[in-house]
Amino acid sequence: MDEDYSYEEKLAGQQMTKEERFARIIDYMNDVPDFNYHNGIKLTELRDDYASCKVELTPDTVNSQGIAHGGIVFAICDVAAGFAAANVDRRCVTQAANIYFLRPALGTYLIAKAEPIKIGKTLSVVEARAYDDQNRLVAEATFTVFYT
């Protein structure tokens, strides 16, 4: 029998709403001294099948040309994709990824928005897009995540 990964039925017995729970996850994840914290990546929104993150562009995140380093663009997309896939109460890691850098990422910050294309039992496919502070699409990526 297939395992049901839905947690909707469990919410009735919890002391908080789903929205409150997502808000707690955001607060917690933005305070953990991990990769995201040290690179300035903040989880800004989390809901069913959606996550967004933001990173300020600083001298530590841009290359010698003053453009956001490809690594930070990839990282913010990866983080958003992971949260979009994991909000079904499962932990995941990136198994594969493909990114298209569409234009130079300039400005003061980047935002990444991610939504699953397909949620599976052991693997999911998630699309993430990164935008600059002028709301211009700077990168589009597809991630395959593996549930641990």
Beta strands, then each sheet from edge to edge (+ up, - down):
strand 1: 41-47
strand 2: 50-56
strand 3: 92-101
strand 4: 109-119
strand 5: 123-132
strand 6: 137-147
sheet 1: 1+ 2- 4+ 5- 6+ 3-
end
